[in-house]
């Protein structure tokens, strides 16, 4: 866990002013495509210590009297049942969650665009579900040869076939649950209809990464490449910006590759016949650099994020939901910064804890040897190893709470008799083969023990301090351990070994 290196307040002030400057320049309605995560941008929070993961929501709340929201969902995501891995829910359910969150902030009720629609039942069912809860829903069709056939796109069989989504305010925020939700297409479609009615309008992108005015090889920008290694994104110097202004700016390959076509579309939709933008960087509104108050601490945190993604991609491959190319790409990025996986402070201690479990076997372990480690806010690392009573994660969690509460090692937060009663219940009544307590079960047991053990209440008071701490395990976490770490906002990595295997 890193100390504060980023000021969300400074960033939001700069971002709000940048939006107002862009609005003035457009001199009409401004459609802003928000890239990245609107809710819980945990990648940004880990990379920029001090960044509020809901900073974009705060920005919208600050501008709430000026904005409307269009929320986009891609039909292919609905058809495939695509899930958001950070929430472990479908894009459809995440959309409902996001809409509820936006309304809870006092923002106007979002309008919904279901994109890439070609008659799919899944899209029609989701549209009906949204309409039944009071949302306006607009089906936007799949356009042949999008975005290359500009004449077709800007005609009756393209955007002309889609409905205009009625908006009234001067700023329209366009967002969605993830990539390929049709955000850009929705913005361009709205510009098309505005242009046909001779109303002035413009387009901008609000991105968090890459940071255009940080060096190409800055760890923050490399961390973005790691976070999108599964998508194949690569940072590049924007050649259009360099040519137009003789100045370097960092962008990413997909924006650079698509800019010539996008510029032609924007030129056609501009009241003057010529877009104000000379480069993809021009389109962006990104004041992240203004919020960085400690560059070295930011660099260190970004390096940790790169290693974090190496382990995450490996875990995905082992679970059969990821590709090896993302692992190899992240390894290459680590080599650029001379990083090793053991540079993550929790990795070696977790592996050593597993080795101790092997060298000091306990009766009942049945050859399963696991280790876990948690880095505390003061940079100290505590460990845990599995036993017949506790999972390694559960042991590490108990040790972390005791260390934070300054409770001596000689004091047990949970008595051995209590743990044995629970394990016996799991074995005899629930017929479970694995009876040792996982981290989630330990949290419940602690809450039930508060009245009987004053030390437990003192330990549980420390739970908020675990938020945004990092952890590592030698093996794939079970459901209860994973759920506990997610609830506590402990960012874990894993060697992904099966129980019994150790990688030292």
C-alpha positions as a printed NumPy array, in Angstrom:
array([[  0.   ,   0.   ,   0.   ],
       [  1.499,   3.342,  -1.055],
       [  1.282,   6.736,   0.582],
       [ -0.768,   9.486,  -1.049],
       [  0.825,  10.559,  -4.314],
       [ -2.204,  11.97 ,  -6.116],
       [ -4.656,  14.756,  -5.282],
       [ -8.154,  13.979,  -6.505],
       [ -9.223,  17.523,  -5.648],
       [ -6.559,  19.13 ,  -7.832],
       [ -7.386,  16.753, -10.646],
       [-11.134,  17.394, -10.494],
       [-10.669,  21.158, -10.455],
       [ -8.437,  20.997, -13.528],
       [-10.744,  18.536, -15.302],
       [-13.852,  20.631, -14.692],
       [-12.157,  23.741, -16.065],
       [-10.946,  21.801, -19.11 ],
       [-14.505,  20.633, -19.855],
       [-15.824,  24.194, -19.609],
       [-13.101,  25.426, -21.967],
       [-13.991,  22.721, -24.477],
       [-17.687,  23.549, -24.2  ],
       [-16.957,  27.202, -24.913],
       [-14.848,  26.236, -27.904],
       [-17.598,  24.025, -29.354],
       [-20.144,  26.823, -28.837],
       [-22.964,  24.296, -28.87 ],
       [-23.865,  20.94 , -27.336],
       [-20.865,  18.867, -26.283],
       [-20.98 ,  15.059, -26.32 ],
       [-18.297,  13.567, -24.066],
       [-17.394,   9.894, -24.345],
       [-16.023,   8.765, -20.994],
       [-13.459,   6.005, -21.353],
       [-12.368,   3.722, -18.547],
       [-14.49 ,   2.837, -15.549],
       [-17.094,   5.292, -14.318],
       [-17.752,   3.261, -11.173],
       [-14.875,   1.998,  -9.05 ],
       [-11.835,   2.715, -11.233],
       [ -9.597,   0.511,  -9.127],
       [ -6.796,   0.401, -11.695],
       [ -6.458,   4.192, -11.43 ],
       [ -6.663,   4.048,  -7.625],
       [ -3.861,   1.475,  -7.404],
       [ -1.699,   3.251,  -9.98 ],
       [ -2.237,   6.74 ,  -8.543],
       [ -2.312,   6.418,  -4.729],
       [ -4.816,   8.992,  -3.522],
       [ -7.03 ,   8.8  ,  -6.617],
       [-10.651,   8.388,  -5.595],
       [-11.937,   5.365,  -7.559],
       [-15.217,   7.219,  -8.085],
       [-13.59 ,  10.506,  -9.133],
       [-15.508,  10.575, -12.429],
       [-18.792,  10.29 , -10.543],
       [-17.768,  13.251,  -8.398],
       [-17.003,  15.18 , -11.567],
       [-20.479,  14.444, -12.929],
       [-22.068,  15.468,  -9.651],
       [-20.205,  18.783,  -9.751],
       [-21.633,  19.402, -13.23 ],
       [-25.054,  17.852, -12.646],
       [-27.041,  20.961, -13.598],
       [-25.344,  21.035, -17.012],
       [-25.293,  17.366, -17.991],
       [-27.437,  14.544, -19.284],
       [-26.325,  10.934, -19.566],
       [-26.636,   8.338, -22.316],
       [-25.613,   4.87 , -21.124],
       [-24.582,   2.42 , -23.849],
       [-24.779,  -1.371, -23.881],
       [-23.518,  -3.571, -26.716],
       [-25.901,  -6.246, -27.972],
       [-23.043,  -8.797, -28.381],
       [-22.303,  -8.453, -24.655],
       [-25.941,  -9.197, -23.833],
       [-26.007, -12.141, -26.213],
       [-22.772, -13.617, -24.852],
       [-23.717, -13.004, -21.217],
       [-20.429, -11.151, -20.779],
       [-19.43 , -10.455, -17.182],
       [-17.522,  -7.73 , -15.398],
       [-14.743,  -9.687, -13.65 ],
       [-14.224,  -7.05 , -10.951],
       [-17.87 ,  -7.392,  -9.845],
       [-18.468, -10.956, -11.072],
       [-21.827,  -9.932, -12.553],
       [-23.107,  -9.704, -16.119],
       [-22.903,  -6.507, -18.168],
       [-26.703,  -6.371, -18.002],
       [-26.761,  -6.481, -14.191],
       [-23.821,  -4.096, -13.99 ],
       [-25.761,  -1.656, -16.193],
       [-28.654,  -1.712, -13.718],
       [-26.197,  -1.166, -10.869],
       [-24.573,   1.772, -12.678],
       [-27.904,   3.397, -13.505],
       [-29.016,   3.17 ,  -9.897],
       [-25.736,   4.684,  -8.727],
       [-26.017,   7.594, -11.161],
       [-29.541,   8.378, -10.041],
       [-28.556,   8.177,  -6.373],
       [-26.219,  11.124,  -6.991],
       [-29.132,  13.3  ,  -8.039],
       [-28.244,  13.139, -11.736],
       [-30.977,  13.191, -14.368],
       [-32.37 ,   9.786, -15.324],
       [-30.018,   8.313, -17.957],
       [-31.274,   7.324, -21.376],
       [-30.187,   3.916, -22.666],
       [-28.702,   3.103, -26.069],
       [-28.572,  -0.598, -26.945],
       [-26.051,  -0.71 , -29.783],
       [-25.198,  -3.132, -32.6  ],
       [-28.781,  -4.38 , -32.587],
       [-29.812,  -6.844, -35.297],
       [-33.042,  -8.234, -33.869],
       [-31.504, -10.279, -31.026],
       [-33.961, -11.58 , -28.404],
       [-31.507, -10.841, -25.596],
       [-31.418,  -7.148, -26.486],
       [-35.21 ,  -6.938, -26.74 ],
       [-35.667,  -8.638, -23.371],
       [-33.167,  -6.287, -21.735],
       [-34.857,  -3.289, -23.354],
       [-38.206,  -4.44 , -21.936],
       [-36.631,  -4.91 , -18.501],
       [-35.321,  -1.341, -18.554],
       [-38.563,   0.139, -19.875],
       [-40.497,  -1.596, -17.109],
       [-38.402,   0.323, -14.574],
       [-39.021,   3.677, -16.233],
       [-36.032,   4.125, -18.556],
       [-36.16 ,   5.407, -22.11 ],
       [-34.451,   2.847, -24.333],
       [-33.248,   3.318, -27.896],
       [-32.189,   0.464, -30.184],
       [-29.319,   1.456, -32.475],
       [-28.677,  -0.834, -35.415],
       [-25.594,  -2.635, -36.644],
       [-24.218,  -0.606, -39.589],
       [-22.52 ,  -2.449, -42.428],
       [-18.832,  -1.58 , -42.913],
       [-18.738,   0.704, -39.886],
       [-16.659,   2.864, -39.607],
       [-15.055,   2.686, -43.074],
       [-17.976,   3.315, -45.418],
       [-18.514,   6.961, -44.501],
       [-21.179,   7.64 , -47.148],
       [-23.209,   4.713, -45.84 ],
       [-22.69 ,   5.69 , -42.193],
       [-23.783,   9.282, -42.772],
       [-26.906,   8.3  , -44.683],
       [-30.373,   6.798, -44.333],
       [-29.035,   3.258, -43.943],
       [-26.493,   4.355, -41.325],
       [-27.082,   6.851, -38.551],
       [-30.22 ,   7.975, -40.351],
       [-31.795,   4.61 , -39.531],
       [-31.191,   5.082, -35.814],
       [-33.431,   7.236, -33.638],
       [-32.228,  10.539, -32.231],
       [-31.929,  10.29 , -28.47 ],
       [-33.61 ,  13.486, -27.235],
       [-31.391,  15.591, -24.987],
       [-31.74 ,  19.16 , -23.802],
       [-28.709,  20.109, -21.732],
       [-25.419,  21.469, -23.067],
       [-23.21 ,  18.557, -21.972],
       [-24.116,  14.942, -22.748],
       [-22.042,  12.259, -21.025],
       [-21.839,   8.965, -22.918],
       [-20.649,   5.911, -21.01 ],
       [-21.12 ,   2.135, -20.828],
       [-20.196,  -0.943, -18.78 ],
       [-17.021,  -1.691, -20.742],
       [-15.19 ,  -1.591, -24.091],
       [-17.122,  -2.076, -27.33 ],
       [-20.384,  -0.787, -25.869],
       [-20.869,   1.578, -28.82 ],
       [-20.07 ,   4.822, -27.005],
       [-18.274,   6.472, -29.94 ],
       [-20.911,   5.369, -32.425],
       [-23.619,   6.806, -30.179],
       [-21.814,  10.155, -29.98 ],
       [-21.353,  10.289, -33.753],
       [-24.966,   9.288, -34.353],
       [-26.133,  12.119, -32.127],
       [-23.841,  14.558, -33.95 ],
       [-25.342,  13.364, -37.246],
       [-28.88 ,  14.187, -36.106],
       [-27.796,  17.512, -34.563],
       [-26.086,  18.429, -37.847],
       [-29.21 ,  17.607, -39.873],
       [-31.171,  20.019, -37.67 ],
       [-28.474,  22.715, -38.038],
       [-27.674,  22.649, -34.333],
       [-24.076,  23.262, -33.295],
       [-22.504,  20.328, -31.491],
       [-19.125,  18.769, -30.859],
       [-17.385,  15.71 , -29.485],
       [-14.666,  15.042, -26.918],
       [-13.198,  12.064, -25.069],
       [-12.551,  12.029, -21.344],
       [ -9.861,   9.426, -20.721],
       [ -7.771,   8.575, -17.673],
       [ -5.006,   6.639, -19.447],
       [ -2.652,   6.872, -21.163],
       [ -1.594,  10.254, -19.808],
       [ -0.785,  12.308, -22.899],
       [  1.665,  14.714, -21.211],
       [  3.681,  12.121, -19.288],
       [  6.622,  10.419, -21.059],
       [  5.877,   7.356, -23.161],
       [  8.02 ,   5.184, -20.867],
       [  6.627,   6.588, -17.608],
       [  5.508,   3.646, -15.415],
       [  1.972,   5.107, -15.222],
       [  1.628,   4.803, -18.993],
       [  3.264,   1.388, -19.057],
       [  0.84 ,   0.265, -16.325],
       [ -2.004,   1.202, -18.666],
       [ -0.5  ,  -1.075, -21.316],
       [ -0.355,  -3.864, -18.729],
       [ -3.995,  -3.283, -17.772],
       [ -5.029,  -3.603, -21.429],
       [ -2.562,  -6.3  , -22.492],
       [ -5.49 ,  -8.652, -23.089],
       [ -6.904,  -6.117, -25.58 ],
       [ -3.587,  -5.567, -27.343],
       [ -3.42 ,  -1.832, -26.645],
       [ -0.029,  -0.183, -27.045],
       [  1.031,   3.359, -26.235],
       [  2.574,   5.375, -29.056],
       [  3.669,   8.924, -29.756],
       [  0.748,  10.547, -31.551],
       [  2.13 ,  11.189, -35.069],
       [ -0.701,  13.566, -35.987],
       [ -0.055,  15.712, -32.931],
       [  3.676,  15.741, -33.637],
       [  3.09 ,  16.858, -37.21 ],
       [  0.49 ,  19.504, -36.348],
       [  2.182,  21.067, -33.319],
       [  5.782,  19.796, -33.351],
       [  5.147,  18.455, -29.844],
       [  5.137,  14.92 , -28.446],
       [  1.975,  13.503, -26.906],
       [  1.207,   9.955, -25.812],
       [ -1.846,   8.166, -27.15 ],
       [ -2.676,   4.531, -27.838],
       [ -2.609,   2.58 , -31.04 ],
       [ -6.329,   2.137, -31.618],
       [ -7.053,   5.866, -31.343],
       [ -4.171,   6.701, -33.67 ],
       [ -5.18 ,   4.047, -36.207],
       [ -8.824,   5.146, -36.303],
       [ -8.186,   8.906, -36.312],
       [ -8.023,   9.488, -40.107],
       [-11.488,   7.971, -40.601],
       [-12.889,   9.61 , -37.477],
       [-11.586,  12.999, -38.589],
       [-13.308,  12.628, -41.966],
       [-16.595,  11.863, -40.205],
       [-16.173,  14.817, -37.825],
       [-15.273,  17.09 , -40.741],
       [-18.508,  16.103, -42.485],
       [-20.523,  16.745, -39.311],
       [-18.889,  20.085, -38.511],
       [-20.878,  23.296, -39.277],
       [-17.756,  24.683, -40.994],
       [-16.913,  21.476, -42.844],
       [-13.69 ,  21.135, -40.887],
       [-13.263,  19.616, -37.433],
       [-11.386,  21.552, -34.765],
       [ -9.2  ,  18.503, -34.105],
       [ -5.817,  17.897, -35.743],
       [ -4.912,  14.795, -33.727],
       [ -6.546,  12.133, -31.542],
       [ -4.847,  13.774, -28.554],
       [ -6.702,  16.994, -29.405],
       [ -9.999,  15.179, -28.811],
       [ -9.064,  14.177, -25.29 ],
       [ -9.758,  15.906, -21.991],
       [ -7.197,  14.514, -19.581],
       [ -5.773,  16.448, -16.618],
       [ -4.379,  13.472, -14.682],
       [ -0.882,  14.976, -14.582],
       [ -2.26 ,  17.969, -12.67 ],
       [ -3.219,  15.65 ,  -9.812],
       [  0.182,  13.973,  -9.366],
       [  1.842,  15.404,  -6.251],
       [  4.576,  12.796,  -5.742],
       [  6.021,  11.479,  -8.994],
       [  8.367,   8.918,  -7.43 ],
       [  5.661,   7.365,  -5.279],
       [  3.41 ,   7.264,  -8.334],
       [  6.124,   5.508, -10.336],
       [  6.565,   2.912,  -7.591],
       [  2.83 ,   2.245,  -7.373],
       [  2.559,   1.917, -11.156],
       [  5.344,  -0.666, -11.175],
       [  3.46 ,  -2.687,  -8.58 ],
       [  0.352,  -2.492, -10.779],
       [  2.253,  -3.988, -13.713],
       [  3.315,  -6.97 , -11.594],
       [ -0.251,  -7.216, -10.277],
       [ -1.51 ,  -7.721, -13.834],
       [  1.111, -10.366, -14.608],
       [ -0.309, -12.531, -11.834],
       [ -3.909, -11.722, -12.779],
       [ -3.39 , -12.782, -16.399],
       [ -1.676, -15.991, -15.28 ],
       [ -4.631, -16.742, -13.019],
       [ -7.039, -16.145, -15.904],
       [ -5.079, -18.572, -18.094],
       [ -5.195, -21.24 , -15.387],
       [ -8.953, -20.732, -15.042],
       [ -9.391, -21.024, -18.8  ],
       [-10.695, -17.462, -19.273],
       [ -7.5  , -15.757, -20.425],
       [ -4.851, -15.972, -23.118],
       [ -1.129, -16.561, -22.781],
       [ -0.383, -13.581, -25.033],
       [ -1.473, -11.192, -22.255],
       [  1.015, -12.868, -19.892],
       [  3.843, -12.612, -22.421],
       [  3.013,  -9.003, -23.234],
       [  3.114,  -8.069, -19.532],
       [  6.439,  -9.847, -19.112],
       [  7.834,  -7.682, -21.915],
       [  6.562,  -4.537, -20.195],
       [  8.199,  -5.65 , -16.942],
       [ 11.499,  -6.122, -18.746],
       [ 11.353,  -2.494, -19.907],
       [ 11.424,  -1.411, -16.252],
       [ 13.702,  -4.236, -15.052],
       [ 10.938,  -5.643, -12.845],
       [ 10.686,  -9.126, -11.354],
       [  7.579, -10.753,  -9.94 ],
       [  9.323, -11.008,  -6.568],
       [  9.52 ,  -7.189,  -6.479],
       [  5.961,  -7.377,  -5.195],
       [  6.61 ,  -7.332,  -1.415],
       [  4.13 , -10.086,  -0.562],
       [  5.302, -12.706,  -3.056],
       [  8.432, -14.088,  -1.387],
       [  6.943, -14.087,   2.178],
       [  3.902, -16.056,   0.956],
       [  6.117, -18.629,  -0.731],
       [  8.303, -18.882,   2.356],
       [  5.198, -19.444,   4.503],
       [  4.209, -22.34 ,   2.247],
       [  7.725, -23.745,   2.547],
       [  7.434, -23.557,   6.347],
       [  4.198, -25.534,   6.129],
       [  6.131, -28.233,   4.267],
       [  9.088, -28.277,   6.645],
       [  6.847, -28.175,   9.72 ],
       [  3.872, -30.34 ,   8.708],
       [  0.868, -30.468,  11.006],
       [ -1.193, -33.551,  11.508],
       [ -4.239, -33.406,   9.253],
       [ -2.715, -31.266,   6.519],
       [ -2.891, -34.246,   4.141],
       [ -0.016, -32.953,   2.044],
       [ -1.662, -29.588,   1.263],
       [  0.832, -26.782,   1.895],
       [ -0.229, -23.193,   1.239],
       [  1.116, -19.756,   2.146],
       [ -0.354, -16.246,   2.162],
       [  1.016, -12.788,   2.932],
       [ -0.578,  -9.361,   3.462],
       [  1.276,  -6.044,   3.284],
       [  0.047,  -3.622,   5.971],
       [ -0.217,   0.174,   5.581],
       [  3.146,   0.605,   7.344],
       [  4.787,  -1.649,   4.701],
       [  5.244,  -4.516,   7.168],
       [  4.257,  -7.942,   5.825],
       [  2.441, -10.594,   7.838],
       [  2.029, -14.183,   6.712],
       [ -0.111, -17.227,   7.29 ],
       [  0.138, -20.902,   6.417],
       [ -2.612, -23.45 ,   6.175],
       [ -3.408, -25.897,   8.943],
       [ -6.161, -28.407,   9.739],
       [ -8.013, -25.464,  11.358],
       [ -7.406, -22.486,   9.053],
       [ -6.771, -21.643,   5.423],
       [ -3.539, -19.738,   4.822],
       [ -5.544, -16.595,   3.92 ],
       [ -7.545, -16.864,   7.141],
       [ -4.372, -17.227,   9.195],
       [ -2.777, -14.238,   7.45 ],
       [ -5.928, -12.163,   8.003],
       [ -5.965, -12.963,  11.743],
       [ -2.274, -12.117,  12.017],
       [ -2.814,  -8.846,  10.157],
       [ -5.632,  -7.769,  12.475],
       [ -3.592,  -8.68 ,  15.537],
       [ -0.583,  -6.746,  14.256],
       [ -2.68 ,  -3.661,  13.492],
       [ -4.395,  -3.826,  16.887],
       [ -1.067,  -4.478,  18.654],
       [ -2.397,  -7.687,  20.182],
       [  0.387, -10.054,  21.354],
       [  0.922, -13.238,  19.37 ],
       [  0.236, -15.254,  22.514],
       [ -3.422, -14.162,  22.524],
       [ -5.778, -16.135,  20.291],
       [ -8.612, -14.183,  18.704],
       [-10.445, -17.436,  18.058],
       [ -9.966, -20.31 ,  20.468],
       [ -8.925, -23.643,  19.08 ],
       [-12.01 , -25.22 ,  20.666],
       [-14.318, -22.814,  18.819],
       [-12.625, -23.456,  15.491],
       [-12.791, -27.206,  16.055],
       [-16.529, -26.967,  16.797],
       [-17.074, -25.162,  13.487],
       [-14.911, -27.616,  11.539],
       [-16.735, -30.554,  13.106],
       [-20.087, -28.996,  12.135],
       [-18.876, -28.562,   8.547],
       [-17.75 , -32.18 ,   8.478],
       [-20.647, -33.933,  10.187],
       [-23.64 , -31.765,   9.263],
       [-22.654, -30.117,   5.983],
       [-20.696, -33.144,   4.74 ],
       [-17.821, -30.966,   3.518],
       [-14.5  , -32.622,   2.774],
       [-12.513, -29.408,   3.421],
       [-13.393, -28.333,   6.949],
       [-10.738, -25.746,   7.84 ],
       [-12.03 , -22.168,   8.051],
       [-11.594, -19.789,   5.15 ],
       [-11.199, -16.026,   5.554],
       [-14.908, -15.272,   5.14 ],
       [-15.841, -17.817,   7.791],
       [-13.21 , -16.367,  10.118],
       [-14.762, -12.891,   9.785],
       [-18.149, -14.299,  10.803],
       [-16.624, -16.231,  13.684],
       [-14.912, -13.065,  14.911],
       [-18.152, -11.087,  14.941],
       [-19.824, -13.842,  16.986],
       [-16.917, -13.806,  19.48 ],
       [-16.892, -10.057,  20.183],
       [-18.858, -10.188,  23.44 ],
       [-16.793, -13.043,  24.852],
       [-13.357, -11.7  ,  23.89 ],
       [-12.544,  -7.959,  24.213],
       [ -9.5  ,  -8.402,  21.967],
       [-11.752,  -9.39 ,  19.081],
       [-13.581,  -6.044,  19.065],
       [-10.224,  -4.275,  19.131],
       [ -9.078,  -6.382,  16.18 ],
       [-12.25 ,  -5.825,  14.143],
       [-11.862,  -2.068,  14.603],
       [ -8.772,  -2.415,  12.396],
       [-10.664,  -3.834,   9.393],
       [-10.893,  -0.452,   7.561],
       [ -7.087,  -0.236,   7.617],
       [ -6.882,  -3.307,   5.373],
       [ -8.615,  -1.453,   2.537],
       [ -6.326,  -1.231,  -0.529],
       [ -3.642,  -3.396,   1.077],
       [ -1.991,  -5.992,  -1.167],
       [ -1.752,  -9.723,  -0.599],
       [ -0.303, -12.794,  -2.275],
       [ -1.098, -16.491,  -2.046],
       [  0.725, -19.506,  -3.382],
       [ -2.43 , -21.2  ,  -4.618],
       [ -5.809, -20.502,  -6.187],
       [ -8.164, -19.002,  -3.62 ],
       [-11.4  , -20.759,  -2.773],
       [-14.705, -18.88 ,  -2.919],
       [-14.744, -17.826,   0.745],
       [-11.184, -16.488,   0.755],
       [-11.735, -14.625,  -2.502],
       [-15.026, -13.154,  -1.268],
       [-13.448, -11.954,   1.985],
       [-10.546, -10.254,   0.222],
       [-12.905,  -8.607,  -2.257],
       [-15.175,  -7.325,   0.524],
       [-12.193,  -6.   ,   2.45 ],
       [-10.758,  -4.439,  -0.762],
       [ -7.493,  -6.362,  -0.349],
       [ -5.863,  -6.594,  -3.779],
       [ -4.533, -10.114,  -4.012],
       [ -2.334, -11.906,  -6.489],
       [ -1.663, -15.617,  -6.654],
       [  0.834, -18.095,  -8.009],
       [ -2.226, -20.048,  -9.066],
       [ -0.847, -23.367,  -7.843],
       [ -3.012, -26.22 ,  -6.757],
       [ -2.86 , -26.966,  -3.042],
       [  0.293, -28.903,  -2.3  ],
       [  2.392, -27.234,  -5.   ],
       [  4.864, -24.56 ,  -3.989],
       [  6.864, -22.211,  -6.207],
       [  9.89 , -20.845,  -4.324]])
